[in-house]
Amino acid sequence: MSRTQEEARVVIDNAQQVQSHWYNAMVYADSKSSRADAFRNYNALRGVIKSLQWAYFNGDSPLN
């Protein structure tokens, strides 16, 4: 089953909201461990967003 671009846009928007949460968690972390966890999750979502944009909207390759 193939997803539509509209469905992909909803997922990208949701991923960007979660990424924003992790960015705030990273900025306001009270320990090095918490900051590292938030940073890892923030960066993982960067890859998710870039891959979805590439797959559905001809964005830049996620490998670059």
TIRO-2110 file (N, C-alpha, C; in Angstrom, 1 decimal):
// TIRO-2110
0.8, -1.2, 0.0, N, 1, A
0.0, 0.0, 0.0, CA, 1, A
0.9, 1.2, 0.0, C, 1, A
0.6, 2.1, -0.9, N, 2, A
1.4, 3.3, -1.0, CA, 2, A
0.8, 4.5, -0.3, C, 2, A
1.6, 5.3, 0.3, N, 3, A
1.1, 6.5, 1.1, CA, 3, A
1.0, 7.7, 0.1, C, 3, A
0.1, 8.6, 0.4, N, 4, A
0.0, 9.8, -0.3, CA, 4, A
0.9, 10.9, 0.2, C, 4, A
1.1, 11.9, -0.6, N, 5, A
2.0, 13.0, -0.1, CA, 5, A
1.3, 13.7, 1.0, C, 5, A
0.0, 13.7, 1.1, N, 6, A
-0.7, 14.4, 2.2, CA, 6, A
-0.4, 13.6, 3.5, C, 6, A
-0.5, 12.3, 3.4, N, 7, A
-0.1, 11.5, 4.6, CA, 7, A
1.3, 11.7, 5.0, C, 7, A
2.2, 11.7, 4.1, N, 8, A
3.6, 12.0, 4.4, CA, 8, A
3.8, 13.3, 5.0, C, 8, A
3.1, 14.4, 4.6, N, 9, A
3.2, 15.7, 5.1, CA, 9, A
2.8, 15.7, 6.6, C, 9, A
1.7, 14.9, 6.9, N, 10, A
1.2, 14.8, 8.3, CA, 10, A
2.3, 14.2, 9.2, C, 10, A
2.9, 13.1, 8.7, N, 11, A
4.0, 12.4, 9.4, CA, 11, A
5.2, 13.4, 9.6, C, 11, A
5.6, 14.1, 8.6, N, 12, A
6.7, 15.0, 8.7, CA, 12, A
6.4, 16.1, 9.7, C, 12, A
5.2, 16.6, 9.7, N, 13, A
4.8, 17.7, 10.6, CA, 13, A
4.8, 17.2, 12.0, C, 13, A
4.4, 15.9, 12.3, N, 14, A
4.4, 15.3, 13.6, CA, 14, A
5.9, 15.1, 14.0, C, 14, A
6.7, 14.6, 13.1, N, 15, A
8.1, 14.4, 13.4, CA, 15, A
8.8, 15.7, 13.8, C, 15, A
8.4, 16.8, 13.1, N, 16, A
9.0, 18.1, 13.4, CA, 16, A
8.6, 18.6, 14.8, C, 16, A
7.3, 18.3, 15.2, N, 17, A
6.9, 18.7, 16.5, CA, 17, A
7.6, 17.9, 17.6, C, 17, A
7.8, 16.7, 17.4, N, 18, A
8.6, 15.8, 18.3, CA, 18, A
10.0, 16.3, 18.4, C, 18, A
10.6, 16.6, 17.2, N, 19, A
11.9, 17.1, 17.2, CA, 19, A
12.1, 18.4, 18.0, C, 19, A
11.1, 19.3, 17.9, N, 20, A
11.1, 20.5, 18.6, CA, 20, A
11.1, 20.3, 20.1, C, 20, A
10.3, 19.3, 20.5, N, 21, A
10.3, 18.9, 21.9, CA, 21, A
11.7, 18.4, 22.4, C, 21, A
12.4, 17.6, 21.6, N, 22, A
13.7, 17.1, 21.9, CA, 22, A
14.7, 18.2, 21.9, C, 22, A
14.5, 19.2, 21.0, N, 23, A
15.4, 20.4, 21.0, CA, 23, A
15.3, 21.1, 22.4, C, 23, A
14.1, 21.4, 22.8, N, 24, A
13.9, 22.1, 24.0, CA, 24, A
14.4, 21.2, 25.2, C, 24, A
14.2, 19.9, 25.2, N, 25, A
14.8, 19.1, 26.2, CA, 25, A
16.3, 19.2, 26.3, C, 25, A
16.9, 19.3, 25.1, N, 26, A
18.3, 19.4, 25.0, CA, 26, A
18.8, 20.7, 25.6, C, 26, A
18.1, 21.8, 25.2, N, 27, A
18.5, 23.1, 25.7, CA, 27, A
18.4, 23.2, 27.2, C, 27, A
17.3, 22.7, 27.8, N, 28, A
17.0, 22.8, 29.2, CA, 28, A
17.4, 21.6, 30.0, C, 28, A
18.2, 20.7, 29.5, N, 29, A
18.6, 19.5, 30.3, CA, 29, A
19.4, 19.9, 31.5, C, 29, A
19.2, 19.2, 32.6, N, 30, A
19.9, 19.5, 33.8, CA, 30, A
21.1, 18.5, 34.1, C, 30, A
21.3, 17.6, 33.1, N, 31, A
22.4, 16.8, 33.3, CA, 31, A
23.0, 16.4, 31.9, C, 31, A
24.3, 16.0, 32.0, N, 32, A
24.9, 15.7, 30.7, CA, 32, A
24.3, 14.5, 30.0, C, 32, A
23.8, 13.5, 30.8, N, 33, A
23.1, 12.3, 30.3, CA, 33, A
21.8, 12.7, 29.7, C, 33, A
21.0, 13.5, 30.3, N, 34, A
19.8, 14.0, 29.7, CA, 34, A
20.0, 14.7, 28.4, C, 34, A
21.0, 15.6, 28.4, N, 35, A
21.3, 16.3, 27.2, CA, 35, A
21.7, 15.4, 26.1, C, 35, A
22.5, 14.4, 26.4, N, 36, A
23.0, 13.4, 25.4, CA, 36, A
21.8, 12.6, 24.8, C, 36, A
20.9, 12.2, 25.7, N, 37, A
19.7, 11.5, 25.2, CA, 37, A
18.8, 12.4, 24.3, C, 37, A
18.6, 13.6, 24.7, N, 38, A
17.8, 14.6, 23.9, CA, 38, A
18.5, 14.8, 22.5, C, 38, A
19.8, 15.0, 22.6, N, 39, A
20.6, 15.3, 21.3, CA, 39, A
20.5, 14.1, 20.4, C, 39, A
20.6, 12.9, 20.9, N, 40, A
20.5, 11.7, 20.1, CA, 40, A
19.1, 11.6, 19.4, C, 40, A
18.1, 11.8, 20.2, N, 41, A
16.7, 11.7, 19.6, CA, 41, A
16.4, 12.9, 18.6, C, 41, A
16.9, 14.1, 18.9, N, 42, A
16.8, 15.2, 18.0, CA, 42, A
17.4, 14.8, 16.7, C, 42, A
18.7, 14.3, 16.7, N, 43, A
19.4, 14.0, 15.5, CA, 43, A
18.7, 12.8, 14.7, C, 43, A
18.2, 11.9, 15.4, N, 44, A
17.5, 10.8, 14.8, CA, 44, A
16.3, 11.3, 14.0, C, 44, A
15.6, 12.2, 14.5, N, 45, A
14.4, 12.8, 13.9, CA, 45, A
14.8, 13.6, 12.7, C, 45, A
16.0, 14.2, 12.7, N, 46, A
16.5, 14.9, 11.5, CA, 46, A
16.6, 14.0, 10.4, C, 46, A
17.1, 12.8, 10.6, N, 47, A
17.2, 11.8, 9.6, CA, 47, A
15.9, 11.3, 9.1, C, 47, A
15.0, 11.1, 10.0, N, 48, A
13.6, 10.7, 9.6, CA, 48, A
13.0, 11.7, 8.7, C, 48, A
13.0, 13.0, 9.1, N, 49, A
12.4, 14.1, 8.3, CA, 49, A
13.1, 14.2, 7.0, C, 49, A
14.4, 14.1, 6.9, N, 50, A
15.1, 14.2, 5.6, CA, 50, A
14.8, 13.1, 4.7, C, 50, A
14.7, 11.9, 5.3, N, 51, A
14.3, 10.7, 4.4, CA, 51, A
12.9, 10.8, 3.9, C, 51, A
12.0, 11.2, 4.7, N, 52, A
10.6, 11.4, 4.2, CA, 52, A
10.5, 12.4, 3.2, C, 52, A
11.2, 13.6, 3.4, N, 53, A
11.2, 14.6, 2.4, CA, 53, A
11.8, 14.1, 1.0, C, 53, A
12.8, 13.4, 1.1, N, 54, A
13.5, 12.8, -0.1, CA, 54, A
12.5, 11.9, -0.8, C, 54, A
11.9, 11.0, 0.0, N, 55, A
11.0, 10.0, -0.6, CA, 55, A
9.7, 10.5, -1.3, C, 55, A
9.2, 11.5, -0.6, N, 56, A
7.9, 12.0, -1.1, CA, 56, A
7.9, 13.4, -1.8, C, 56, A
8.9, 14.2, -1.6, N, 57, A
8.9, 15.5, -2.2, CA, 57, A
10.2, 15.8, -2.9, C, 57, A
11.0, 14.8, -3.3, N, 58, A
12.2, 15.0, -4.1, CA, 58, A
13.2, 16.0, -3.4, C, 58, A
13.3, 15.8, -2.1, N, 59, A
14.3, 16.6, -1.3, CA, 59, A
15.7, 16.1, -1.5, C, 59, A
16.6, 16.7, -0.8, N, 60, A
18.0, 16.2, -0.8, CA, 60, A
18.1, 14.8, -0.4, C, 60, A
19.1, 14.1, -0.9, N, 61, A
19.3, 12.7, -0.5, CA, 61, A
19.7, 12.6, 1.0, C, 61, A
19.1, 11.7, 1.7, N, 62, A
19.4, 11.6, 3.1, CA, 62, A
20.8, 11.1, 3.4, C, 62, A
21.5, 10.7, 2.4, N, 63, A
22.9, 10.3, 2.5, CA, 63, A
23.9, 11.4, 2.5, C, 63, A
23.5, 12.6, 2.1, N, 64, A
24.3, 13.7, 2.0, CA, 64, A
24.3, 14.5, 3.3, C, 64, A
END
